Amino acid sequence: MKIITSFLIVILFAACADGQKVKEDAVPPSVVSAFHKMYPEVKQHTWYHEDANYEAEYNEAKMEMAVTFDKEGNLMETENEIPVNNLPKGIADYVSKNYSGA
């Protein structure tokens, strides 16, 4: 019984760790405004509510990008996908060897 309970707790925490997809009208106006001001060229994006922050994910030049704001619209973090061939050789070799096909 303890194993089942522990397993369910782990599953619950894992499910909560990812952000929840939300519609733009559920995102605070200050956040939406900050995003559109910083990235006016981005028309296709998806919002996620992560902890107390909001993340917009989008694609640029076929690369995945994301930007995170707090509820006041302050920039917290940006994420940019980097092709393996743009990484330093040692890192690229490690990624290719250990994460082939990822």
C-alpha positions in Angstrom: 0.0 0.0 0.0 2.9 2.4 0.8 4.3 1.8 -2.6 1.1 2.7 -4.4 0.6 5.8 -2.2 4.2 6.9 -2.9 3.7 6.3 -6.6 0.5 8.4 -6.7 2.2 11.2 -4.8 5.1 11.2 -7.3 2.7 11.3 -10.2 0.8 14.1 -8.7 3.9 16.2 -8.1 5.1 15.5 -11.6 1.8 16.6 -13.1 1.9 19.8 -11.1 5.5 20.6 -12.1 4.6 21.4 -15.7 2.9 24.6 -16.5 -0.8 24.6 -17.3 -1.8 25.8 -20.7 -4.0 28.9 -20.5 -5.8 31.1 -23.0 -4.4 34.6 -23.5 -7.5 36.2 -22.0 -6.6 34.4 -18.7 -3.1 36.0 -18.7 -2.9 39.3 -16.8 -3.0 42.3 -19.2 0.3 43.6 -18.0 2.0 40.3 -19.0 0.3 40.2 -22.4 1.2 43.8 -23.0 4.9 43.2 -22.0 5.1 40.2 -24.3 3.6 42.0 -27.4 5.8 45.0 -26.7 9.0 42.9 -26.6 8.0 40.6 -29.4 5.6 42.4 -31.8 6.5 40.2 -34.7 5.4 37.0 -32.9 1.8 36.2 -33.8 1.6 32.5 -33.0 2.3 31.7 -29.3 1.0 29.5 -26.5 0.6 30.7 -22.9 1.4 28.5 -19.8 0.9 29.3 -16.2 3.9 28.1 -14.2 3.8 28.6 -10.5 3.2 32.4 -10.1 4.6 33.2 -13.6 3.4 33.1 -17.2 5.4 31.7 -20.1 4.8 32.3 -23.8 6.2 29.6 -26.1 6.7 30.3 -29.8 8.8 29.4 -32.8 11.3 31.6 -34.5 13.3 30.5 -37.6 12.1 26.9 -36.9 13.5 27.0 -33.4 11.6 26.8 -30.1 11.6 29.9 -27.9 10.0 30.8 -24.7 9.8 33.9 -22.5 8.6 34.0 -18.8 7.1 37.0 -17.0 5.9 37.5 -13.5 2.3 38.6 -12.9 3.3 42.3 -13.1 4.8 41.8 -16.6 8.5 41.9 -15.5 10.7 39.7 -17.6 12.0 36.7 -15.6 13.6 34.4 -18.2 14.1 33.7 -21.8 14.8 30.3 -23.4 16.2 29.7 -26.9 16.7 26.3 -28.6 20.2 25.9 -29.8 21.1 23.5 -32.6 23.7 20.9 -31.6 26.0 22.0 -34.4 26.1 25.5 -32.8 27.5 24.2 -29.5 31.2 24.0 -28.6 32.7 20.7 -30.1 33.1 18.9 -26.7 29.5 19.6 -25.7 28.2 18.8 -29.2 30.1 15.4 -29.2 28.6 14.6 -25.7 25.1 15.4 -26.8 25.4 13.5 -30.0 26.8 10.4 -28.2 24.5 10.5 -25.2 21.3 11.9 -26.7 21.4 10.7 -30.3 18.1 11.4 -32.0 16.8 13.7 -29.3 
